[in-house]
Amino acid sequence: MGESGDSGRVSLSEKLLVSEDEAAQLLGVSKPTFRGMVANGHVHRVALPCGVRRNLYRRSDLDAFVESLKTITPDQVRPRSSLPSG
């Protein structure tokens, strides 16, 4: 799986499940931006057994999300709301 001499560690590209930090890194966004993507339903957490308190995400879901962005046309992009002045 991992490269030789890496003490058995699996590279990020080989992982099936990734942490919140790794997911944000893979998507090239900050953690707060990634959390917003999760809150808005663009990316989904993996349901873990009762008592496990860790947010993990499927690498395949992240890849699918990136692919879905490639099909967005300019007329589908919503402009950011302007901030109130003053």
C-alpha positions in Angstrom: 0.0 0.0 0.0 2.3 2.8 1.2 5.8 3.5 -0.1 8.7 1.4 1.1 10.3 2.8 4.3 7.2 4.6 5.4 6.6 2.5 8.5 3.4 1.0 7.1 1.7 4.4 6.7 -0.9 4.7 3.9 -0.6 7.7 1.6 -3.4 10.2 1.5 -4.2 9.1 -2.1 -4.6 5.5 -1.1 -7.0 6.1 1.9 -10.6 5.1 1.6 -11.7 7.3 4.5 -10.1 10.6 5.4 -10.3 13.0 8.3 -11.8 16.4 8.2 -8.3 18.0 7.9 -7.3 15.6 5.1 -10.6 16.2 3.3 -10.1 20.0 3.4 -6.6 19.5 2.1 -7.7 17.3 -0.7 -10.3 19.8 -1.8 -7.9 22.7 -1.4 -10.1 24.6 1.0 -9.9 25.7 4.6 -11.4 23.7 7.5 -14.2 26.3 8.0 -15.0 26.2 4.3 -15.1 22.4 4.3 -17.4 22.4 7.4 -19.7 24.7 5.5 -19.8 22.3 2.6 -20.8 19.5 5.0 -23.4 21.7 6.7 -24.9 22.5 3.3 -25.1 18.9 2.3 -22.4 19.0 -0.4 -20.3 16.4 1.4 -21.5 13.7 3.8 -19.9 12.2 6.9 -19.5 8.4 7.2 -21.8 7.0 9.8 -19.7 5.2 12.4 -20.7 2.8 15.1 -22.3 4.2 18.3 -19.8 5.9 20.5 -17.2 6.6 17.9 -16.6 10.4 17.9 -14.7 11.0 14.7 -15.7 12.7 11.5 -14.6 10.7 8.5 -15.4 11.1 4.8 -15.2 8.7 1.9 -12.4 9.6 -0.6 -14.8 8.5 -3.4 -17.4 11.0 -2.2 -14.9 13.8 -2.3 -13.8 12.8 -5.8 -17.4 12.6 -6.9 -18.0 16.1 -5.5 -15.0 17.5 -7.4 -16.3 15.8 -10.6 -19.7 17.4 -10.1 -18.1 20.8 -10.0 -16.8 20.3 -13.5 -20.3 20.3 -14.9 -21.4 23.6 -13.4 -22.0 26.3 -16.0 -21.5 30.0 -15.2 -25.3 30.7 -15.0 -25.5 28.1 -12.2 -23.1 30.0 -10.0 -24.8 32.1 -7.4 -22.9 35.3 -6.5 -22.0 35.9 -2.9 -24.4 38.2 -1.1 -22.9 41.6 -0.6 -22.1 42.6 2.9 -24.0 45.5 4.4 -22.0 48.8 4.3 -21.2 50.7 7.5 
